[in-house]
Amino acid sequence: MFPTRALFSTTVRVTLFTRANCGLCVTAKNTVAQLNKRKPFDYHEVDIMVPGNEAWKNVYEFDVPVLHIQAPRTGTELSDPKKLFHRFTEEAVEDLVDQVEKEAH
């Protein structure tokens, strides 16, 4: 019996670091949502201003929106993130998602 390919599929994780009242963040969310409709991936948002996210606030307070694109390694470990900052297009996100997928295989 052979395992199916689905058991070995690598889903890219896309994490958007954002905060409330950020116009660029709203645009970034829409960009990522449009791509996720066409090309599904594991999507997460992190509001850097929420209590408990101080570490991310210290890193990205003046840089949001920031996008991390990572591939799973083993268990819950993720690859080092590829990053996009501030303004990015759907095409730029898709290119980076494709690149991370290829590197994971």
Backbone atoms as SQL, in Angstrom:
CREATE TABLE atoms (id INTEGER PRIMARY KEY, chain TEXT, resi INTEGER, resn TEXT, atom TEXT, x REAL, y REAL, z REAL);
INSERT INTO atoms VALUES
  (1, 'A', 1, 'MET', 'N', 0.844, -1.173, 0.000),
  (2, 'A', 1, 'MET', 'CA', 0.000, 0.000, 0.000),
  (3, 'A', 1, 'MET', 'C', 0.894, 1.242, 0.000),
  (4, 'A', 2, 'PHE', 'N', 0.560, 2.216, -0.869),
  (5, 'A', 2, 'PHE', 'CA', 1.340, 3.436, -0.994),
  (6, 'A', 2, 'PHE', 'C', 0.588, 4.610, -0.388),
  (7, 'A', 3, 'PRO', 'N', 1.281, 5.427, 0.395),
  (8, 'A', 3, 'PRO', 'CA', 0.607, 6.603, 0.944),
  (9, 'A', 3, 'PRO', 'C', 0.267, 7.579, -0.179),
  (10, 'A', 4, 'THR', 'N', -0.802, 8.279, 0.020),
  (11, 'A', 4, 'THR', 'CA', -1.195, 9.251, -1.003),
  (12, 'A', 4, 'THR', 'C', -0.309, 10.475, -0.918),
  (13, 'A', 5, 'ARG', 'N', -0.251, 11.208, -1.972),
  (14, 'A', 5, 'ARG', 'CA', 0.538, 12.426, -2.018),
  (15, 'A', 5, 'ARG', 'C', 0.027, 13.448, -0.997),
  (16, 'A', 6, 'ALA', 'N', -1.260, 13.414, -0.717),
  (17, 'A', 6, 'ALA', 'CA', -1.853, 14.360, 0.225),
  (18, 'A', 6, 'ALA', 'C', -1.211, 14.267, 1.605),
  (19, 'A', 7, 'LEU', 'N', -0.760, 13.076, 1.968),
  (20, 'A', 7, 'LEU', 'CA', -0.115, 12.923, 3.263),
  (21, 'A', 7, 'LEU', 'C', 1.201, 13.677, 3.339),
  (22, 'A', 8, 'PHE', 'N', 1.815, 13.924, 2.195),
  (23, 'A', 8, 'PHE', 'CA', 3.098, 14.598, 2.157),
  (24, 'A', 8, 'PHE', 'C', 3.013, 16.018, 1.622),
  (25, 'A', 9, 'SER', 'N', 1.822, 16.522, 1.425),
  (26, 'A', 9, 'SER', 'CA', 1.686, 17.860, 0.862),
  (27, 'A', 9, 'SER', 'C', 2.201, 18.894, 1.856),
  (28, 'A', 10, 'THR', 'N', 2.842, 19.906, 1.315),
  (29, 'A', 10, 'THR', 'CA', 3.360, 20.977, 2.157),
  (30, 'A', 10, 'THR', 'C', 2.517, 22.216, 1.929),
  (31, 'A', 11, 'THR', 'N', 1.838, 22.624, 2.964),
  (32, 'A', 11, 'THR', 'CA', 1.039, 23.823, 2.873),
  (33, 'A', 11, 'THR', 'C', 1.873, 24.989, 3.363),
  (34, 'A', 12, 'VAL', 'N', 2.008, 25.969, 2.525),
  (35, 'A', 12, 'VAL', 'CA', 2.755, 27.157, 2.886),
  (36, 'A', 12, 'VAL', 'C', 1.950, 27.941, 3.914),
  (37, 'A', 13, 'ARG', 'N', 2.638, 28.480, 4.912),
  (38, 'A', 13, 'ARG', 'CA', 1.990, 29.331, 5.919),
  (39, 'A', 13, 'ARG', 'C', 2.299, 30.785, 5.574),
  (40, 'A', 14, 'VAL', 'N', 1.237, 31.579, 5.490),
  (41, 'A', 14, 'VAL', 'CA', 1.353, 33.013, 5.238),
  (42, 'A', 14, 'VAL', 'C', 0.835, 33.724, 6.483),
  (43, 'A', 15, 'THR', 'N', 1.684, 34.549, 7.086),
  (44, 'A', 15, 'THR', 'CA', 1.315, 35.285, 8.297),
  (45, 'A', 15, 'THR', 'C', 1.417, 36.777, 8.012),
  (46, 'A', 16, 'LEU', 'N', 0.318, 37.479, 8.250),
  (47, 'A', 16, 'LEU', 'CA', 0.295, 38.928, 8.077),
  (48, 'A', 16, 'LEU', 'C', 0.363, 39.591, 9.442),
  (49, 'A', 17, 'PHE', 'N', 1.387, 40.392, 9.642),
  (50, 'A', 17, 'PHE', 'CA', 1.531, 41.169, 10.869),
  (51, 'A', 17, 'PHE', 'C', 0.896, 42.529, 10.609),
  (52, 'A', 18, 'THR', 'N', -0.051, 42.888, 11.449),
  (53, 'A', 18, 'THR', 'CA', -0.902, 44.037, 11.195),
  (54, 'A', 18, 'THR', 'C', -1.230, 44.753, 12.496),
  (55, 'A', 19, 'ARG', 'N', -2.018, 45.811, 12.407),
  (56, 'A', 19, 'ARG', 'CA', -2.571, 46.483, 13.582),
  (57, 'A', 19, 'ARG', 'C', -3.808, 47.259, 13.159),
  (58, 'A', 20, 'ALA', 'N', -4.633, 47.607, 14.122),
  (59, 'A', 20, 'ALA', 'CA', -5.867, 48.347, 13.850),
  (60, 'A', 20, 'ALA', 'C', -5.537, 49.751, 13.333),
  (61, 'A', 21, 'ASN', 'N', -6.475, 50.299, 12.563),
  (62, 'A', 21, 'ASN', 'CA', -6.362, 51.661, 12.028),
  (63, 'A', 21, 'ASN', 'C', -5.132, 51.863, 11.150),
  (64, 'A', 22, 'CYS', 'N', -4.828, 50.869, 10.365),
  (65, 'A', 22, 'CYS', 'CA', -3.674, 50.907, 9.454),
  (66, 'A', 22, 'CYS', 'C', -4.202, 50.717, 8.036),
  (67, 'A', 23, 'GLY', 'N', -4.216, 51.784, 7.264),
  (68, 'A', 23, 'GLY', 'CA', -4.727, 51.712, 5.895),
  (69, 'A', 23, 'GLY', 'C', -3.964, 50.742, 5.017),
  (70, 'A', 24, 'LEU', 'N', -2.642, 50.731, 5.134),
  (71, 'A', 24, 'LEU', 'CA', -1.844, 49.786, 4.344),
  (72, 'A', 24, 'LEU', 'C', -2.167, 48.349, 4.722),
  (73, 'A', 25, 'CYS', 'N', -2.505, 48.134, 6.000),
  (74, 'A', 25, 'CYS', 'CA', -2.844, 46.782, 6.459),
  (75, 'A', 25, 'CYS', 'C', -4.142, 46.298, 5.826),
  (76, 'A', 26, 'VAL', 'N', -5.114, 47.187, 5.685),
  (77, 'A', 26, 'VAL', 'CA', -6.379, 46.821, 5.046),
  (78, 'A', 26, 'VAL', 'C', -6.127, 46.406, 3.605),
  (79, 'A', 27, 'THR', 'N', -5.317, 47.169, 2.907),
  (80, 'A', 27, 'THR', 'CA', -4.972, 46.835, 1.520),
  (81, 'A', 27, 'THR', 'C', -4.242, 45.499, 1.456),
  (82, 'A', 28, 'ALA', 'N', -3.303, 45.290, 2.372),
  (83, 'A', 28, 'ALA', 'CA', -2.546, 44.027, 2.400),
  (84, 'A', 28, 'ALA', 'C', -3.466, 42.846, 2.657),
  (85, 'A', 29, 'LYS', 'N', -4.409, 42.979, 3.588),
  (86, 'A', 29, 'LYS', 'CA', -5.367, 41.904, 3.878),
  (87, 'A', 29, 'LYS', 'C', -6.164, 41.543, 2.636),
  (88, 'A', 30, 'ASN', 'N', -6.621, 42.554, 1.901),
  (89, 'A', 30, 'ASN', 'CA', -7.387, 42.305, 0.672),
  (90, 'A', 30, 'ASN', 'C', -6.528, 41.610, -0.377),
  (91, 'A', 31, 'THR', 'N', -5.293, 42.025, -0.505),
  (92, 'A', 31, 'THR', 'CA', -4.377, 41.414, -1.471),
  (93, 'A', 31, 'THR', 'C', -4.182, 39.933, -1.163),
  (94, 'A', 32, 'VAL', 'N', -3.916, 39.633, 0.098),
  (95, 'A', 32, 'VAL', 'CA', -3.674, 38.247, 0.510),
  (96, 'A', 32, 'VAL', 'C', -4.955, 37.422, 0.379),
  (97, 'A', 33, 'ALA', 'N', -6.103, 38.000, 0.724),
  (98, 'A', 33, 'ALA', 'CA', -7.382, 37.282, 0.626),
  (99, 'A', 33, 'ALA', 'C', -7.700, 36.916, -0.818),
  (100, 'A', 34, 'GLN', 'N', -7.433, 37.817, -1.753),
  (101, 'A', 34, 'GLN', 'CA', -7.693, 37.529, -3.165),
  (102, 'A', 34, 'GLN', 'C', -6.835, 36.370, -3.658),
  (103, 'A', 35, 'LEU', 'N', -5.559, 36.372, -3.280),
  (104, 'A', 35, 'LEU', 'CA', -4.686, 35.276, -3.689),
  (105, 'A', 35, 'LEU', 'C', -5.116, 33.973, -3.033),
  (106, 'A', 36, 'ASN', 'N', -5.505, 34.017, -1.767),
  (107, 'A', 36, 'ASN', 'CA', -5.894, 32.801, -1.046),
  (108, 'A', 36, 'ASN', 'C', -7.134, 32.157, -1.657),
  (109, 'A', 37, 'LYS', 'N', -7.976, 32.925, -2.313),
  (110, 'A', 37, 'LYS', 'CA', -9.135, 32.361, -3.017),
  (111, 'A', 37, 'LYS', 'C', -8.691, 31.505, -4.201),
  (112, 'A', 38, 'ARG', 'N', -7.641, 31.939, -4.882),
  (113, 'A', 38, 'ARG', 'CA', -7.144, 31.222, -6.060),
  (114, 'A', 38, 'ARG', 'C', -6.129, 30.142, -5.710),
  (115, 'A', 39, 'LYS', 'N', -5.340, 30.422, -4.711),
  (116, 'A', 39, 'LYS', 'CA', -4.219, 29.539, -4.351),
  (117, 'A', 39, 'LYS', 'C', -4.251, 29.346, -2.840),
  (118, 'A', 40, 'PRO', 'N', -4.936, 28.326, -2.360),
  (119, 'A', 40, 'PRO', 'CA', -5.094, 28.134, -0.908),
  (120, 'A', 40, 'PRO', 'C', -3.758, 27.934, -0.183),
  (121, 'A', 41, 'PHE', 'N', -3.667, 28.553, 0.981),
  (122, 'A', 41, 'PHE', 'CA', -2.528, 28.383, 1.863),
  (123, 'A', 41, 'PHE', 'C', -3.012, 28.585, 3.289),
  (124, 'A', 42, 'ASP', 'N', -2.172, 28.243, 4.226),
  (125, 'A', 42, 'ASP', 'CA', -2.475, 28.365, 5.647),
  (126, 'A', 42, 'ASP', 'C', -2.244, 29.823, 6.044),
  (127, 'A', 43, 'TYR', 'N', -3.335, 30.565, 6.307),
  (128, 'A', 43, 'TYR', 'CA', -3.256, 32.009, 6.539),
  (129, 'A', 43, 'TYR', 'C', -3.497, 32.364, 8.004),
  (130, 'A', 44, 'HIS', 'N', -2.649, 33.242, 8.524),
  (131, 'A', 44, 'HIS', 'CA', -2.777, 33.723, 9.897),
  (132, 'A', 44, 'HIS', 'C', -2.556, 35.227, 9.923),
  (133, 'A', 45, 'GLU', 'N', -3.261, 35.905, 10.824),
  (134, 'A', 45, 'GLU', 'CA', -3.030, 37.324, 11.060),
  (135, 'A', 45, 'GLU', 'C', -2.571, 37.498, 12.496),
  (136, 'A', 46, 'VAL', 'N', -1.618, 38.396, 12.696),
  (137, 'A', 46, 'VAL', 'CA', -1.131, 38.714, 14.029),
  (138, 'A', 46, 'VAL', 'C', -1.229, 40.224, 14.203),
  (139, 'A', 47, 'ASP', 'N', -2.105, 40.652, 15.116),
  (140, 'A', 47, 'ASP', 'CA', -2.201, 42.066, 15.456),
  (141, 'A', 47, 'ASP', 'C', -1.106, 42.336, 16.473),
  (142, 'A', 48, 'ILE', 'N', -0.126, 43.107, 16.080),
  (143, 'A', 48, 'ILE', 'CA', 1.044, 43.317, 16.943),
  (144, 'A', 48, 'ILE', 'C', 0.726, 44.147, 18.184),
  (145, 'A', 49, 'MET', 'N', -0.443, 44.782, 18.225),
  (146, 'A', 49, 'MET', 'CA', -0.807, 45.622, 19.363),
  (147, 'A', 49, 'MET', 'C', -1.593, 44.867, 20.434),
  (148, 'A', 50, 'VAL', 'N', -1.968, 43.630, 20.167),
  (149, 'A', 50, 'VAL', 'CA', -2.738, 42.831, 21.115),
  (150, 'A', 50, 'VAL', 'C', -1.802, 42.361, 22.235),
  (151, 'A', 51, 'PRO', 'N', -2.263, 42.444, 23.489),
  (152, 'A', 51, 'PRO', 'CA', -1.433, 41.935, 24.592),
  (153, 'A', 51, 'PRO', 'C', -1.011, 40.485, 24.316),
  (154, 'A', 52, 'GLY', 'N', 0.235, 40.215, 24.567),
  (155, 'A', 52, 'GLY', 'CA', 0.793, 38.893, 24.290),
  (156, 'A', 52, 'GLY', 'C', 1.631, 38.886, 23.033),
  (157, 'A', 53, 'ASN', 'N', 1.482, 39.917, 22.198),
  (158, 'A', 53, 'ASN', 'CA', 2.253, 39.998, 20.957),
  (159, 'A', 53, 'ASN', 'C', 3.354, 41.057, 21.028),
  (160, 'A', 54, 'GLU', 'N', 3.811, 41.359, 22.240),
  (161, 'A', 54, 'GLU', 'CA', 4.820, 42.401, 22.422),
  (162, 'A', 54, 'GLU', 'C', 6.108, 42.124, 21.658),
  (163, 'A', 55, 'ALA', 'N', 6.485, 40.868, 21.563),
  (164, 'A', 55, 'ALA', 'CA', 7.710, 40.534, 20.830),
  (165, 'A', 55, 'ALA', 'C', 7.603, 40.976, 19.372),
  (166, 'A', 56, 'TRP', 'N', 6.434, 40.737, 18.759),
  (167, 'A', 56, 'TRP', 'CA', 6.227, 41.159, 17.367),
  (168, 'A', 56, 'TRP', 'C', 6.117, 42.675, 17.270),
  (169, 'A', 57, 'LYS', 'N', 5.500, 43.296, 18.271),
  (170, 'A', 57, 'LYS', 'CA', 5.410, 44.762, 18.285),
  (171, 'A', 57, 'LYS', 'C', 6.809, 45.367, 18.303),
  (172, 'A', 58, 'ASN', 'N', 7.700, 44.809, 19.117),
  (173, 'A', 58, 'ASN', 'CA', 9.065, 45.319, 19.204),
  (174, 'A', 58, 'ASN', 'C', 9.806, 45.212, 17.879),
  (175, 'A', 59, 'VAL', 'N', 9.479, 44.212, 17.099),
  (176, 'A', 59, 'VAL', 'CA', 10.156, 44.005, 15.809),
  (177, 'A', 59, 'VAL', 'C', 9.517, 44.839, 14.699),
  (178, 'A', 60, 'TYR', 'N', 8.176, 44.882, 14.644),
  (179, 'A', 60, 'TYR', 'CA', 7.477, 45.434, 13.478),
  (180, 'A', 60, 'TYR', 'C', 6.614, 46.665, 13.744),
  (181, 'A', 61, 'GLU', 'N', 6.757, 47.305, 14.887),
  (182, 'A', 61, 'GLU', 'CA', 5.866, 48.417, 15.232),
  (183, 'A', 61, 'GLU', 'C', 5.781, 49.479, 14.137),
  (184, 'A', 62, 'PHE', 'N', 6.875, 49.806, 13.499),
  (185, 'A', 62, 'PHE', 'CA', 6.883, 50.859, 12.491),
  (186, 'A', 62, 'PHE', 'C', 6.961, 50.316, 11.065),
  (187, 'A', 63, 'ASP', 'N', 6.768, 49.012, 10.906),
  (188, 'A', 63, 'ASP', 'CA', 6.906, 48.397, 9.585),
  (189, 'A', 63, 'ASP', 'C', 5.647, 47.734, 9.049),
  (190, 'A', 64, 'VAL', 'N', 4.574, 47.614, 9.853),
  (191, 'A', 64, 'VAL', 'CA', 3.394, 46.898, 9.358),
  (192, 'A', 64, 'VAL', 'C', 2.798, 47.610, 8.155),
  (193, 'A', 65, 'PRO', 'N', 2.215, 46.852, 7.248),
  (194, 'A', 65, 'PRO', 'CA', 2.064, 45.407, 7.248),
  (195, 'A', 65, 'PRO', 'C', 3.333, 44.687, 6.810),
  (196, 'A', 66, 'VAL', 'N', 3.542, 43.537, 7.427),
  (197, 'A', 66, 'VAL', 'CA', 4.663, 42.659, 7.081),
  (198, 'A', 66, 'VAL', 'C', 4.086, 41.270, 6.842),
  (199, 'A', 67, 'LEU', 'N', 4.557, 40.633, 5.792),
  (200, 'A', 67, 'LEU', 'CA', 4.088, 39.297, 5.442),
  (201, 'A', 67, 'LEU', 'C', 5.242, 38.320, 5.578),
  (202, 'A', 68, 'HIS', 'N', 5.013, 37.232, 6.315),
  (203, 'A', 68, 'HIS', 'CA', 5.964, 36.119, 6.411),
  (204, 'A', 68, 'HIS', 'C', 5.398, 34.972, 5.595),
  (205, 'A', 69, 'ILE', 'N', 6.229, 34.363, 4.774),
  (206, 'A', 69, 'ILE', 'CA', 5.831, 33.197, 3.997),
  (207, 'A', 69, 'ILE', 'C', 6.823, 32.087, 4.327),
  (208, 'A', 70, 'GLN', 'N', 6.283, 30.965, 4.846),
  (209, 'A', 70, 'GLN', 'CA', 7.123, 29.879, 5.336),
  (210, 'A', 70, 'GLN', 'C', 6.569, 28.528, 4.916),
  (211, 'A', 71, 'ALA', 'N', 7.460, 27.547, 4.882),
  (212, 'A', 71, 'ALA', 'CA', 7.055, 26.173, 4.598),
  (213, 'A', 71, 'ALA', 'C', 7.272, 25.339, 5.861),
  (214, 'A', 72, 'PRO', 'N', 6.438, 24.321, 6.049),
  (215, 'A', 72, 'PRO', 'CA', 6.657, 23.433, 7.201),
  (216, 'A', 72, 'PRO', 'C', 7.934, 22.627, 7.013),
  (217, 'A', 73, 'ARG', 'N', 8.593, 22.356, 8.131),
  (218, 'A', 73, 'ARG', 'CA', 9.773, 21.484, 8.120),
  (219, 'A', 73, 'ARG', 'C', 9.376, 20.165, 8.745),
  (220, 'A', 74, 'THR', 'N', 9.660, 19.997, 10.001),
  (221, 'A', 74, 'THR', 'CA', 9.257, 18.779, 10.700),
  (222, 'A', 74, 'THR', 'C', 8.397, 19.156, 11.888),
  (223, 'A', 75, 'GLY', 'N', 7.380, 18.389, 12.146),
  (224, 'A', 75, 'GLY', 'CA', 6.484, 18.675, 13.267),
  (225, 'A', 75, 'GLY', 'C', 5.848, 20.037, 13.121),
  (226, 'A', 76, 'THR', 'N', 6.036, 20.877, 14.110),
  (227, 'A', 76, 'THR', 'CA', 5.455, 22.219, 14.068),
  (228, 'A', 76, 'THR', 'C', 6.474, 23.269, 13.662),
  (229, 'A', 77, 'GLU', 'N', 7.673, 22.852, 13.326),
  (230, 'A', 77, 'GLU', 'CA', 8.742, 23.767, 12.937),
  (231, 'A', 77, 'GLU', 'C', 8.492, 24.317, 11.532),
  (232, 'A', 78, 'LEU', 'N', 8.806, 25.610, 11.347),
  (233, 'A', 78, 'LEU', 'CA', 8.657, 26.256, 10.047),
  (234, 'A', 78, 'LEU', 'C', 10.011, 26.724, 9.538),
  (235, 'A', 79, 'SER', 'N', 10.116, 26.863, 8.228),
  (236, 'A', 79, 'SER', 'CA', 11.342, 27.380, 7.626),
  (237, 'A', 79, 'SER', 'C', 11.516, 28.850, 7.998),
  (238, 'A', 80, 'ASP', 'N', 12.706, 29.363, 7.776),
  (239, 'A', 80, 'ASP', 'CA', 12.933, 30.789, 7.970),
  (240, 'A', 80, 'ASP', 'C', 12.000, 31.549, 7.019),
  (241, 'A', 81, 'PRO', 'N', 11.407, 32.637, 7.494),
  (242, 'A', 81, 'PRO', 'CA', 10.417, 33.314, 6.655),
  (243, 'A', 81, 'PRO', 'C', 11.035, 34.131, 5.533),
  (244, 'A', 82, 'LYS', 'N', 10.363, 34.095, 4.400),
  (245, 'A', 82, 'LYS', 'CA', 10.596, 35.066, 3.335),
  (246, 'A', 82, 'LYS', 'C', 9.657, 36.207, 3.684),
  (247, 'A', 83, 'LYS', 'N', 10.071, 37.452, 3.478),
  (248, 'A', 83, 'LYS', 'CA', 9.283, 38.580, 3.964),
  (249, 'A', 83, 'LYS', 'C', 8.975, 39.591, 2.861),
  (250, 'A', 84, 'LEU', 'N', 7.789, 40.174, 3.005),
  (251, 'A', 84, 'LEU', 'CA', 7.398, 41.319, 2.192),
  (252, 'A', 84, 'LEU', 'C', 6.957, 42.419, 3.148),
  (253, 'A', 85, 'PHE', 'N', 7.313, 43.651, 2.842),
  (254, 'A', 85, 'PHE', 'CA', 7.000, 44.772, 3.708),
  (255, 'A', 85, 'PHE', 'C', 6.117, 45.800, 3.006),
  (256, 'A', 86, 'HIS', 'N', 5.272, 46.439, 3.767),
  (257, 'A', 86, 'HIS', 'CA', 4.482, 47.618, 3.410),
  (258, 'A', 86, 'HIS', 'C', 3.521, 47.390, 2.249),
  (259, 'A', 87, 'ARG', 'N', 3.921, 47.776, 1.074),
  (260, 'A', 87, 'ARG', 'CA', 3.062, 47.649, -0.109),
  (261, 'A', 87, 'ARG', 'C', 3.554, 46.483, -0.953),
  (262, 'A', 88, 'PHE', 'N', 2.644, 45.556, -1.255),
  (263, 'A', 88, 'PHE', 'CA', 3.011, 44.443, -2.116),
  (264, 'A', 88, 'PHE', 'C', 1.803, 44.054, -2.938),
  (265, 'A', 89, 'THR', 'N', 2.083, 43.522, -4.116),
  (266, 'A', 89, 'THR', 'CA', 1.027, 43.131, -5.039),
  (267, 'A', 89, 'THR', 'C', 0.673, 41.659, -4.854),
  (268, 'A', 90, 'GLU', 'N', -0.469, 41.291, -5.373),
  (269, 'A', 90, 'GLU', 'CA', -0.887, 39.889, -5.351),
  (270, 'A', 90, 'GLU', 'C', 0.139, 39.029, -6.089),
  (271, 'A', 91, 'GLU', 'N', 0.671, 39.562, -7.183),
  (272, 'A', 91, 'GLU', 'CA', 1.662, 38.821, -7.965),
  (273, 'A', 91, 'GLU', 'C', 2.943, 38.604, -7.161),
  (274, 'A', 92, 'ALA', 'N', 3.378, 39.604, -6.409),
  (275, 'A', 92, 'ALA', 'CA', 4.592, 39.462, -5.594),
  (276, 'A', 92, 'ALA', 'C', 4.394, 38.403, -4.515),
  (277, 'A', 93, 'VAL', 'N', 3.223, 38.394, -3.898),
  (278, 'A', 93, 'VAL', 'CA', 2.928, 37.384, -2.878),
  (279, 'A', 93, 'VAL', 'C', 2.903, 36.002, -3.513),
  (280, 'A', 94, 'GLU', 'N', 2.233, 35.877, -4.644),
  (281, 'A', 94, 'GLU', 'CA', 2.153, 34.577, -5.322),
  (282, 'A', 94, 'GLU', 'C', 3.536, 34.071, -5.719),
  (283, 'A', 95, 'ASP', 'N', 4.379, 34.956, -6.230),
  (284, 'A', 95, 'ASP', 'CA', 5.739, 34.553, -6.609),
  (285, 'A', 95, 'ASP', 'C', 6.508, 34.011, -5.413),
  (286, 'A', 96, 'LEU', 'N', 6.367, 34.675, -4.275),
  (287, 'A', 96, 'LEU', 'CA', 7.082, 34.232, -3.082),
  (288, 'A', 96, 'LEU', 'C', 6.505, 32.929, -2.525),
  (289, 'A', 97, 'VAL', 'N', 5.175, 32.773, -2.582),
  (290, 'A', 97, 'VAL', 'CA', 4.545, 31.515, -2.159),
  (291, 'A', 97, 'VAL', 'C', 5.053, 30.379, -3.041),
  (292, 'A', 98, 'ASP', 'N', 5.098, 30.606, -4.351),
  (293, 'A', 98, 'ASP', 'CA', 5.604, 29.585, -5.284),
  (294, 'A', 98, 'ASP', 'C', 7.058, 29.241, -4.981),
  (295, 'A', 99, 'GLN', 'N', 7.867, 30.252, -4.701),
  (296, 'A', 99, 'GLN', 'CA', 9.286, 30.038, -4.395),
  (297, 'A', 99, 'GLN', 'C', 9.445, 29.193, -3.131),
  (298, 'A', 100, 'VAL', 'N', 8.688, 29.510, -2.100),
  (299, 'A', 100, 'VAL', 'CA', 8.782, 28.764, -0.844),
  (300, 'A', 100, 'VAL', 'C', 8.295, 27.324, -1.045),
  (301, 'A', 101, 'GLU', 'N', 7.231, 27.133, -1.822),
  (302, 'A', 101, 'GLU', 'CA', 6.761, 25.776, -2.120),
  (303, 'A', 101, 'GLU', 'C', 7.840, 24.964, -2.819),
  (304, 'A', 102, 'LYS', 'N', 8.499, 25.554, -3.806),
  (305, 'A', 102, 'LYS', 'CA', 9.542, 24.841, -4.552),
  (306, 'A', 102, 'LYS', 'C', 10.721, 24.487, -3.656),
  (307, 'A', 103, 'GLU', 'N', 11.099, 25.415, -2.776),
  (308, 'A', 103, 'GLU', 'CA', 12.226, 25.156, -1.872),
  (309, 'A', 103, 'GLU', 'C', 11.899, 24.056, -0.867),
  (310, 'A', 104, 'ALA', 'N', 10.608, 23.877, -0.563),
  (311, 'A', 104, 'ALA', 'CA', 10.190, 22.866, 0.423),
  (312, 'A', 104, 'ALA', 'C', 10.249, 21.459, -0.149),
  (313, 'A', 105, 'HIS', 'N', 10.260, 21.329, -1.452),
  (314, 'A', 105, 'HIS', 'CA', 10.240, 19.993, -2.075),
  (315, 'A', 105, 'HIS', 'C', 11.601, 19.484, -2.346);
